[in-house]
Amino acid sequence: MRTSWGSATDRGRVREVNEDALLAYPPVFLVADGMGGHDAGDLASRIAVEEFAQLAGQSSASSDDVHACFSRTSTRIRTEFTGGRQGGTTVAGVAVTEHDGGWYWLVFNVGDSRVYRWSEGALTQVSVDHSVVQELLESGEITPTAARKHPERHVLTRALGTGEPPEPDYWLLPAGADDRLLICTDGLTRELADDEIAHVLASVDDPQEASARLVQDALDRGGRDNVSAVVVDVASTTTPEPTPTTLPRSAPDLGPHLWDEMLNGATVPRSAVPAPADTPTPVPPAAPAEAQEDPA
């Protein structure tokens, strides 16, 4: 399967450092949203990218390949952060994989970064957030509208490096000829509603332009957090269309408070209680990465 893609990231209009990191090179595309502040969250997300980058250049990646990357990332983060130093990261992404003679998307997620699929004129959120608010939604205690402004919307129930060994969710989806995948951190979904995201994915053909546009739209709305987006298109595929399968998920306990992140309304583990975000102040946006297409 051939893919084309684009990516963009920005520190936003409030944060002093970009704790997001991304990887966009076949067969793996992902974003990581670090937690812990300067020289902690940015290191944790960079570790995730370094481990998953070991798959770059392969024709495909299996679920075992991806899970090994999660395990190495979690171990390295716990090893790096000693002496009271705290850090962790979300990871969400997609790997191109082969299954029963066809091409598939292997979607994976830990935390509240997301993977969306735009196909046949409809946007679907594939990943499921590992957050307190998601649990409240699933139990019917709050509505989707209330979830966008809930005071605990940044509190995670799972992340890498902050507690038990990783427990990612996986989804196996047949790759369609018109598929477009969006992988993004919560800095994007915090500012833009699903219909606004769908409009960009539907109206901007080039994946690099689409990712840059999404990031800029989030900045125009306030950019209260780091924001990153990767857009992946199918260039050619002959995949059959069997029924997609989903693996079950469960939530482990997470680690201690990350008070610096709470003060800025950032992604934090379950044990913390977030405070309101600071008032945004404009800063120049960073230049997006260039679009690329894989040769095989």
N, C-alpha and C positions, 0 to 999 in steps of 0.2 A: 504494500500500500504506500502510495506517495502522499506526502502532506506538504502544505505551505503554511507559514505561520508568521506572527508578529508579536512583539511584546513591548510594554512600557511600564515604568515605575517612577514614583515621585515621593519625596518625603512628606508632601502635603504642606499646608499653610500654618501649622501649629508646631509640629515636631522639629527638633533641632537635628535629628539624625534619622536616616531611613533604616528601620529595622526589618523591612521586607527584603526578600531576595527571590530570584526566579531562575528557572532553567528552561530553555526552549531549544531543544536539539533532539531529533528522533533517536530512539523511539519514546523519549520521555519529555513531558511538558509539565511544569509544576510551579507553584508559588509557595513561599514560606513566610509566615508573619511572626517575627521574633517577639519575645516578651522579656522584660527585665531592664530596659533602658540602655543607654549608650554603653558600648563595649560588653554587652551581655546579650540582649535580644538580637542585635545585628550579628554577633558571633554565632549564636544558636542557629539562626536562619541560614547563615553562610555554611555552617557545617552540614546542614541538610542538603544544600545544593551540591556541595563537594562529594557527598556520598552517592547521591543519585546520578551525578555526572559520570560515575564509573560505568553507567549503562549506555552513555552516548556513543553513537556509531553502530550499535547493534541493529540488526534488521527488525528485531522485536524484543520484548521483555516479558518474562513470565511472572506469575504472581509470587513465585519463590524469589525471583530476582528483586522484585519490588519490596517484599517483606524483609529481605536481608538488608536492604538499604535503610528501612525504618529502624531495624535493630541496631545497625552500626551507628546511625545518627543518635539514637537515644543513649547508647553507651558512651559515645564521644562527648555528648553534652554533659552527662553526669560526671565524666572524668575531668572535663575542663573546668567545671564550676565547683570549686572546693573552697573551704574556709569561710563559709557563709555567703559566698557569691551565688546569685540566683539567676537563672535564665532558662528559657524554653522556647518552643516554636510550634506553630501549626504547620501542617503540610497538606496541600490538596493538589491533585494533578491527574494526569491520564498517561497511560503507556499504550503504545501500539503492540498488540499481541496476536498470536495465532491460536486458533481453537477449532478443532474438528474440521480442519482444512480451509477455514475462512479467517478473515481479518476482523479483529474486535478492538474496542476501546476497553482497557482495564482502568476503570476509574478508582481512585483511592483518596482517602481523607482521614485526617486526625485534626480536630479543632473546628473553627468556624470559617476558615477560608472555603471557597465553594467552587464546584464544577457545574456549569450549565451546558445544555445541548440545544442548539438551534437547528431544527430539522423540519422540513415540510411546512414552513411558515409558523412554527410554534416553538416557544421557549420553555424548556423543562429544567428545573433544578434537579440534577442527578444526586449530588451528595446531600447528606443530612448533617446539619450543624451538631456539634457536640457542645452544647451550651445549656445553661439553666433555662433560658427563654425557650429553646426548642422543646425541652421537657414539659414546660408549662403549656406550650402549644399542643403537644401531643396528648396531654391530659385534658385539654379543653378548658383550662383555667383562664387563658387569655386568648384574644383574637389576634390575627396577623397584623391588624392595624395597631393594636396596643403593643405588640412585640417590638415595633420599630422605635418606640420611646420608653421601653421598660428600663428601669434603673439598673437591672442586672443583665442587660443585653450583651455585655462584653465578658461575662463570667463563663469560663469554659468548664466542661466536665471531663475533657480529655485534651492532652497536649503532649508533645515530645520533650523528654528531659526533665519533667517536673514531678515525677512520681514513679509509678509502676512501669514495667516494660510496655512498649507501644501496643495498642489494640486498634489498628486502622480498620475502617470499613472498606469493602471492595464491591464493585459492581462490574459485571461483564456485559457489554452492550455491543451488538453487531454494528459494524461501521457501514453507514449508508453513504451513497455517492454524493449527497448534498449536505452532509453533516458539517456543522461548524461548532467547535467546542470553545467555551470561555472558561478560563481558570482565573480566579481573582481573590484578592484578600478582602477582609471586611471593610477596609477603607473605601472600597468601591460600592459595596452593597449598603453601606451606612448612608451614602449620599444619594444613590440612584435606585429608584423602584424598578421592579422587573420589567414593566412595560417600557420604561426609558432605555433599559439595557437592550431589550428586544428591538426597539426602533433602530438603534445604532447597528446591531448585528445584521438587521435586514436591509439597511440602506447603504452601508459602507462595504464595498466589495473586497477591497484589499485588506488582508488581516492585520498588517502593520498600521494602516490608517485607522482601522476599527479599534485596535487596542489603544492607540494614542488618543483617539477621540473619547473613548470611555474614561481614561484617566483625566483628561482635560475637563470633561464634564463634571467629574467628581470634585476637581479643584475649584471649578466655577461655583459649585454648591457649598463651598466652605473648606473642603480638604482638611477635615479635622483629624485625620489619621494618615499614616502612610498608605499609599494606594498603588496597587500593581494589577496588571491584567496581561494575560497571554491568550491570544486567539489562534486557533488551529483549524485549518480547513482540509478536507479530503481533496487531493488532486486527482487521484484515480484509485479505484478499488473494484474487485469483483466478488465482494463478500456476500454469502447467502444471508437470509434473514430469519434465523431461528429465534425463539423466545429468549429475551434477556433474563439473566439470573442475578439474584442479590444474596450476598452472604449476611448473616445476622450480625448485630452489633451489641456491645455491652460496654459499660462505663467503669473504668477503674478509679480509685482514689487518686487525687492529685496532691501536689506539694504545697509549700508555704506561701505566705502573702508576698505580693510584689507591689509594695506601696507606691513607688515612683510611677508605675504604670497606672495605678488607680487614679492618681491625681489628674491624669490627662484623659481619663475615660477610655483607656486602651484595653486590648485583649488581656485578660487576667485569668488565672486559675480559679476554680470554684471557691477556694477558701477566702478569697478577697471580696470586698464589697466596693464596687466602683463609685467614684465621685464624679460630678459634672465636669465636662471638658472645659478647657480654657477657651477664651475668646479668640477666634482665628485672626492672624495677622498675615498679610500677603507676603509671599516670597516668590522669586522667579521659578517657574516650573523647570524640571530637569528635562534634558533632551531624551526622547524615546529611543529604544534600540532599533536597528534596521531590520526590515523584513528579510526572511530567508526562505529558501526552498530546498528540501533535501534532494539529493541527486538520485536516490534509488527508491 
